Amino acid sequence: MLRFFNRNRQPIGLDIGSSALKAAELRPTRKGGYELQSLGFEELSPECIVDGVIISKIPVSDAIQRIFTEQGIKNERIATSLSGHSVIIKKISLPVQGEADLAESIRWEAEQYIPFDIADVNMDYQVLGENIGTGNLDILLVAVKKDKLTDYTSVLNMAAKHPAIVDVDAFALQNAYEVNYEPQNGSTVALLDIGASTMTIVIVSGTDFLFTRDVGVGGHQYTEFLQKEFNLTYNQALALKHGEKMDNIAPQDASHVIASVTEILCMEIQKTYDFFKSTTTVDRIDRMIVSGGAAHTPGLIDALQKKFDLPTEKFNSFRKISFDPKRFPPSLIEDRAPDLAIAIGLALRSAEE
């Protein structure tokens, strides 16, 4: 079983997204913080990874190798992550018991919650501690379909890299949040990572993980809607989405299309919040922080803030992580900061020797 929770030594964080690869390498500092050592970004053509499934492994493997070669990264031990419907994360509660009995109880409990044959998944868990109210153990259960795990680890092996850790996007996002934002107890925050094809929503209170949901919508929807509305190529629609004028189409002419996709995102976020509040004792969310490539979509942050009446901002992956401005231009860091939340969260992980 690949370990989702071990914490010993820094690997390279590699976020394998549908539209791009993002890599980050961090070094612990003497003051207890982290400093950026390497940073890499490689775009992928839209047909390489579709709905989280790697369709064309060779181009993805080649892109991984290019990042490592161009950035001079020598460490070949990788932490990567998965998301989507092949990943199940569930918080469960069990009576206090011995380690062997607990493992058996967790396996039995997992069969009740995992919508796949238990033989078809890799499973891991972490004991969060004893629940003061019930006296039971709170346990975080994670299961990933073996075929999805194999897809991602095999493409790393093709690139001659070692998959030391396979995490899930939700935990990587929380890692990056905790280091950069130093959360306070009692503050409930929604972290929204809006990638090309998947939006990962993570709700935390202080440093406590409360809830997560992956939704199959993202930045690609903006591009696709613009293509259909204005009969554009993929690259033309991408440029228009990012605020560039395209032929006779000004960015403001596309605002109604952008707004229609943003409304779809808002509906899914609202559904998530409603379900979360109906299943927990937490009745409010205090703040939203948005990461992922779609965080750059013109008007998105303002639209979310207006819709949910909550303070909303872009995720800053380098809020508490230092970097050498001679090697990493501040303008580049500022521009890439929302995109790199998961890669940074992965780079904060550690792996066994």
SEVEXRO-637187 format. One line per 2 residues: number of its first residue (from 1); for each residue x negated, y negated, z negated of C-alpha. Coordinates in nm, 2 decimals, padded with zeros to 4 digits. Layout:
BEGIN
NUM) X:Y:Z  ...
END
This chain:
BEGIN
1) 00.00:00.00:00.00  -00.13:-00.35:00.08
3) -00.13:-00.57:-00.22  00.10:-00.86:-00.23
5) -00.01:-00.99:-00.57  -00.38:-00.92:-00.64
7) -00.60:-01.23:-00.71  -00.98:-01.18:-00.71
9) -01.17:-01.35:-00.42  -01.10:-01.61:-00.16
11) -01.01:-01.49:00.20  -00.94:-01.69:00.51
13) -00.57:-01.80:00.52  -00.43:-01.72:00.86
15) -00.07:-01.82:00.94  00.04:-01.63:01.25
17) 00.33:-01.84:01.37  00.55:-01.81:01.68
19) 00.41:-02.12:01.84  00.06:-02.14:01.69
21) -00.21:-01.98:01.47  -00.33:-02.19:01.17
23) -00.64:-02.09:00.98  -00.78:-02.25:00.66
25) -01.08:-02.17:00.44  -01.12:-02.31:00.09
27) -01.40:-02.32:-00.16  -01.35:-02.34:-00.53
29) -01.52:-02.65:-00.68  -01.70:-02.69:-01.01
31) -01.42:-02.91:-01.14  -01.16:-02.63:-01.09
33) -01.02:-02.76:-00.77  -01.06:-02.66:-00.40
35) -01.24:-02.81:-00.11  -01.16:-02.75:00.26
37) -01.44:-02.56:00.44  -01.29:-02.46:00.77
39) -00.98:-02.55:00.97  -00.85:-02.40:01.29
41) -00.55:-02.43:01.51  -00.46:-02.24:01.83
43) -00.13:-02.28:02.02  00.04:-01.97:02.15
45) 00.26:-01.95:02.46  00.63:-01.89:02.36
47) 00.64:-01.54:02.49  00.36:-01.41:02.27
49) 00.56:-01.39:01.95  00.94:-01.38:01.97
51) 01.16:-01.38:01.66  00.86:-01.28:01.45
53) 00.78:-00.98:01.67  00.44:-00.98:01.84
55) 00.52:-00.90:02.20  00.17:-00.97:02.36
57) -00.10:-00.86:02.12  -00.40:-00.93:02.34
59) -00.34:-01.31:02.37  -00.28:-01.34:02.00
61) -00.60:-01.14:01.92  -00.80:-01.35:02.16
63) -00.66:-01.67:01.99  -00.77:-01.54:01.65
65) -01.12:-01.47:01.78  -01.14:-01.82:01.93
67) -01.05:-01.99:01.60  -01.33:-01.80:01.42
69) -01.59:-01.86:01.70  -01.51:-02.23:01.75
71) -01.50:-02.31:01.38  -01.80:-02.09:01.30
73) -01.61:-01.90:01.04  -01.82:-01.60:00.92
75) -01.58:-01.45:00.66  -01.38:-01.18:00.83
77) -01.15:-01.10:00.54  -00.80:-01.23:00.61
79) -00.49:-01.32:00.41  -00.19:-01.34:00.63
81) 00.19:-01.33:00.57  00.52:-01.22:00.70
83) 00.87:-01.35:00.70  01.21:-01.27:00.86
85) 01.46:-00.99:00.83  01.20:-00.73:00.79
87) 01.09:-00.88:00.46  01.31:-00.83:00.15
89) 01.24:-01.02:-00.17  01.46:-00.95:-00.47
91) 01.44:-01.04:-00.84  01.57:-00.75:-01.05
93) 01.61:-00.68:-01.42  01.53:-00.35:-01.59
95) 01.50:-00.23:-01.95  01.16:-00.24:-02.11
97) 00.99:00.10:-02.05  00.65:00.27:-02.00
99) 00.45:00.20:-01.68  00.52:00.54:-01.52
101) 00.89:00.52:-01.59  00.91:00.16:-01.48
103) 00.76:00.25:-01.14  01.02:00.52:-01.09
105) 01.30:00.29:-01.20  01.19:00.02:-00.96
107) 01.18:00.27:-00.67  01.54:00.38:-00.76
109) 01.66:00.02:-00.80  01.49:-00.07:-00.47
111) 01.70:00.18:-00.28  02.01:-00.01:-00.39
113) 01.89:-00.34:-00.25  01.68:-00.26:00.05
115) 01.89:-00.22:00.37  01.63:00.02:00.52
117) 01.52:00.37:00.46  01.28:00.35:00.16
119) 01.04:00.57:00.36  01.02:00.30:00.63
121) 00.89:00.02:00.40  00.58:-00.08:00.21
123) 00.68:-00.19:-00.14  00.51:-00.39:-00.42
125) 00.63:-00.56:-00.73  00.53:-00.79:-01.01
127) 00.65:-00.79:-01.36  00.74:-01.16:-01.44
129) 00.79:-01.10:-01.81  01.06:-01.03:-02.07
131) 01.39:-01.22:-02.02  01.46:-01.40:-02.35
133) 01.83:-01.38:-02.30  01.87:-01.01:-02.21
135) 01.56:-00.85:-02.35  01.50:-00.69:-02.01
137) 01.20:-00.72:-01.79  01.24:-00.96:-01.49
139) 01.06:-00.81:-01.19  01.00:-00.95:-00.85
141) 01.04:-00.68:-00.58  00.89:-00.71:-00.23
143) 00.95:-00.47:00.06  00.82:-00.50:00.42
145) 00.91:-00.27:00.71  00.61:-00.06:00.80
147) 00.64:-00.13:01.17  00.62:-00.51:01.12
149) 00.33:-00.47:00.88  00.15:-00.25:01.14
151) 00.22:-00.51:01.42  00.04:-00.78:01.23
153) -00.25:-00.58:01.08  -00.32:-00.41:01.42
155) -00.36:-00.75:01.59  -00.61:-00.85:01.32
157) -00.80:-00.53:01.37  -00.81:-00.59:01.75
159) -00.97:-00.93:01.67  -01.23:-00.74:01.45
161) -01.09:-00.90:01.13  -01.01:-00.72:00.80
163) -00.65:-00.77:00.67  -00.74:-00.80:00.30
165) -00.40:-00.93:00.19  -00.06:-00.93:00.35
167) 00.16:-01.17:00.16  00.50:-01.32:00.24
169) 00.55:-01.68:00.36  00.77:-01.77:00.06
171) 00.49:-01.69:-00.19  00.22:-01.86:00.02
173) 00.44:-02.17:00.03  00.49:-02.16:-00.34
175) 00.11:-02.12:-00.40  00.04:-02.43:-00.19
177) 00.31:-02.63:-00.37  00.18:-02.54:-00.72
179) -00.18:-02.64:-00.64  -00.09:-02.96:-00.46
181) 00.21:-03.09:-00.66  00.14:-02.96:-01.02
183) 00.51:-02.90:-01.08  00.67:-02.99:-01.41
185) 00.90:-02.76:-01.61  01.27:-02.83:-01.56
187) 01.23:-02.98:-01.21  01.41:-02.77:-00.94
189) 01.26:-02.81:-00.60  01.35:-02.67:-00.26
191) 01.06:-02.60:-00.03  01.16:-02.58:00.33
193) 00.91:-02.44:00.58  01.06:-02.50:00.92
195) 00.86:-02.31:01.18  00.92:-02.25:01.55
197) 01.17:-01.96:01.50  01.22:-01.92:01.13
199) 01.31:-02.15:00.84  01.19:-02.03:00.50
201) 01.37:-02.18:00.20  01.21:-02.13:-00.14
203) 01.37:-02.27:-00.46  01.14:-02.30:-00.76
205) 01.18:-02.45:-01.11  00.84:-02.56:-01.24
207) 00.62:-02.27:-01.15  00.90:-02.02:-01.17
209) 01.02:-01.85:-00.85  01.40:-01.86:-00.83
211) 01.52:-01.77:-00.48  01.42:-01.75:-00.12
213) 01.60:-01.70:00.21  01.47:-01.68:00.57
215) 01.69:-01.82:00.84  01.64:-01.75:01.21
217) 01.65:-02.11:01.32  01.36:-02.36:01.37
219) 01.18:-02.59:01.60  01.23:-02.38:01.91
221) 01.60:-02.46:01.89  01.52:-02.83:01.95
223) 01.31:-02.75:02.25  01.57:-02.51:02.40
225) 01.86:-02.75:02.36  01.66:-03.03:02.52
227) 01.56:-02.80:02.81  01.93:-02.71:02.88
229) 02.06:-03.07:02.83  01.81:-03.24:03.06
231) 01.70:-02.95:03.29  01.33:-02.97:03.17
233) 01.04:-02.73:03.15  00.94:-02.60:02.81
235) 00.64:-02.83:02.79  00.85:-03.13:02.91
237) 01.11:-03.06:02.64  00.84:-03.02:02.38
239) 00.69:-03.36:02.47  01.04:-03.52:02.45
241) 01.10:-03.36:02.12  00.79:-03.52:01.98
243) 00.90:-03.87:02.09  00.73:-03.90:02.43
245) 00.91:-04.04:02.73  00.98:-03.78:03.00
247) 01.05:-03.89:03.36  01.35:-04.12:03.32
249) 01.45:-03.98:02.98  01.36:-04.20:02.68
251) 01.34:-04.05:02.33  01.65:-04.23:02.22
253) 01.84:-04.07:02.51  01.77:-03.73:02.34
255) 01.87:-03.84:01.99  02.21:-03.68:02.01
257) 02.06:-03.34:02.11  01.81:-03.37:01.82
259) 02.09:-03.46:01.58  02.30:-03.15:01.69
261) 02.02:-02.91:01.61  01.94:-03.09:01.28
263) 02.31:-03.04:01.19  02.27:-02.66:01.25
265) 01.97:-02.66:01.01  02.17:-02.86:00.75
267) 02.45:-02.61:00.77  02.21:-02.32:00.70
269) 02.05:-02.52:00.42  02.39:-02.59:00.26
271) 02.49:-02.23:00.28  02.17:-02.13:00.11
273) 02.22:-02.39:-00.17  02.58:-02.28:-00.22
275) 02.48:-01.91:-00.25  02.19:-01.99:-00.48
277) 02.41:-02.20:-00.72  02.68:-01.93:-00.72
279) 02.43:-01.66:-00.84  02.23:-01.86:-01.10
281) 02.28:-02.09:-01.39  02.09:-02.37:-01.21
283) 02.34:-02.62:-01.09  02.12:-02.88:-00.92
285) 01.83:-02.93:-00.69  01.62:-03.24:-00.76
287) 01.40:-03.27:-00.46  01.32:-03.13:-00.11
289) 00.97:-03.09:00.05  00.95:-03.00:00.42
291) 00.67:-02.82:00.58  00.61:-02.65:00.92
293) 00.58:-02.78:01.27  00.94:-02.90:01.28
295) 00.87:-03.14:00.99  00.74:-03.37:01.26
297) 01.07:-03.38:01.44  01.18:-03.75:01.47
299) 01.45:-03.84:01.22  01.46:-03.50:01.05
301) 01.33:-03.61:00.70  01.57:-03.91:00.69
303) 01.86:-03.69:00.81  01.80:-03.43:00.54
305) 01.77:-03.70:00.27  02.10:-03.86:00.38
307) 02.28:-03.53:00.42  02.19:-03.39:00.08
309) 02.14:-03.72:-00.11  01.81:-03.59:-00.24
311) 01.45:-03.73:-00.24  01.30:-03.56:00.07
313) 00.94:-03.58:00.20  00.69:-03.40:00.42
315) 00.47:-03.15:00.26  00.11:-03.27:00.20
317) -00.11:-02.96:00.20  -00.41:-03.17:00.10
319) -00.26:-03.37:-00.18  -00.50:-03.21:-00.43
321) -00.74:-03.04:-00.20  -01.05:-03.23:-00.12
323) -01.22:-03.25:00.23  -01.53:-03.41:00.39
325) -01.40:-03.70:00.61  -01.71:-03.67:00.82
327) -01.61:-03.31:00.92  -01.23:-03.35:00.90
329) -01.10:-03.69:01.02  -00.84:-03.82:00.78
331) -00.60:-03.88:01.07  -00.62:-03.51:01.17
333) -00.57:-03.40:00.81  -00.26:-03.63:00.77
335) -00.11:-03.51:01.10  -00.17:-03.14:01.03
337) -00.08:-03.15:00.65  00.28:-03.03:00.69
339) 00.19:-02.76:00.94  -00.07:-02.60:00.72
341) 00.12:-02.53:00.40  00.14:-02.15:00.45
343) -00.22:-02.12:00.57  -00.34:-02.32:00.27
345) -00.13:-02.11:00.04  -00.28:-01.80:00.18
347) -00.63:-01.94:00.15  -00.56:-01.99:-00.22
349) -00.51:-01.62:-00.26  -00.78:-01.37:-00.35
351) -00.86:-01.01:-00.25  -01.03:-00.72:-00.40
353) -01.39:-00.65:-00.30
END
